[in-house]
Amino acid sequence: MNENISENMKNKVPEVAFIIAAGKKHGIGHVKRCSIIAERGKRYFNSYFCIPGYEGYSDIKKIVKFPIINISDIETRSKIGKVYDLFVTDCRDTGRRFTRDLARLAPVISIDDLGRGTMHAVMRIISLPSLK
């Protein structure tokens, strides 16, 4: 185990919240990608999915095999001191305030985000376009 990991984390399964843009404007590609990441990591961390506006898209519930939460769940948990260990955002254009507020609770990894919020992420991942 890494020496930099605190004693509290050694016995705790990390909790990761995936915050994803999906729906009419964004499609479900972000959901598929994060579901694959969560599935591959399920031995190492617990995953939760926050997909604002997903209601009415039955395809999303077929893809996501993890608990689906909403933003107010994240806010409520943070107020009682039970925060997530990591946020992964897969949104195209996050705002600075949104990502900054998340980063105050836990580190943020940003995937394919072109918004100004990426300045508050500890890591920014830009994937290559799919060539068909």
N, C-alpha and C positions, 0 to 999 in steps of 0.2 A: 504494500500500500504506500502511496506517495506520502512523504513526510510532511508536505504542505497541507494535507487534509486534516481538518480539526478532529479531535477525539470524538466529538458528537457525530460526525459524519461517518466514522469508521463502521459503526453498527447500524446506520440508518440507510434505508434504500432511498436514493435521491428521487425527488418528484419533479418531473418536467412538464411544463404547460406549453403546448403548441398553440399559438394564436395564428389563425389562418384566415386568409381572404378566400371566399368561395361564393358561388352563386351565379346569377345571370351575367354579371359584369366580368367575373373572374374565372368561371368554369370550375372544374373539380380537380384540376391537375395538381394544385398546391396540396389538396387533401390527400391525394394518392401518394405524393412524395413523402409527406410527413407520416402517413400511415406506415409506409415501408420503413422509415427511420425508427418509428416507435416499435414496430414488430421486431426488427433486428435487435433493438436494445432492451427488449422486455426482460431479459435476464439481469440487466444491470440497473434499470430505473423504472419507476412507475410513470405512465403517461396519462395526460389529461388533454383533451382537445377543446379549444374555445374557437368556435366558428360563428362569428356574428352574422345574423341573418340567414342561417342555414335552414331554418324551418321551411318545410314544404319541399325540400329536396330529398326524396327518399333514397336516391343513389348514395348520398353522403352517409346515411346510417348503415347502408350495406357495406361501405368501404371501411368506416371507422369502427374498430372493435374495442375501443377504449372509452372511458367515461367522457361524455360531452358536457362541458361546463359553460357558464357565461361570465362576462366581465365582472358582474357584481359578485360572483363567487370568489374571484381573485381578490377583489377589494375587501370582502368580508373576512376571508382567511387572513389577509395581511393585518387587519385591525385586531384580530385575536392572537396575532403573533405566529400563526402557522403559515409561513410563506413557502412558495415553491423554491426549489434549489436552482432552477434554470428556466428561462423562457426562450422558446424558439419561435420567432415570428417569420411567417411565410406570407408576406403581404407585399404588394407592389409599391405602395407609396405611404409609408408611415410618417406621421408627424413627429416633430421633435418632442413635444410635450408627452405624447403617448409613450414613446420609447424611454424617455427620461424617467417617467413615473414607474415604468416597469423596472428599469435599471436600479432604481432606489430599493427595490425589493429583492432582486436577484440578478445575476448576469444575464445578458440578452445576446443570443446569436440570431443574426438577421440573414434570411435567405432571399435572394433575388429582389431586394428592396432598393428602389431608386429614390426613395423619399429622404427627407432631411433627418428623419429619426435615426438613421444608421450611425450618426455621429455618437450616439449613446450606447451602441452595441459593442461588446467586447470582441466580437468577430462578425465579419460580413462575408457571406458566401454568394458569389454571383456564378450561376451555372452557365455552361455553354448552351447555345441554342441547339435544339434537336434537329439534326439533318436527316431528311427522309429521302 
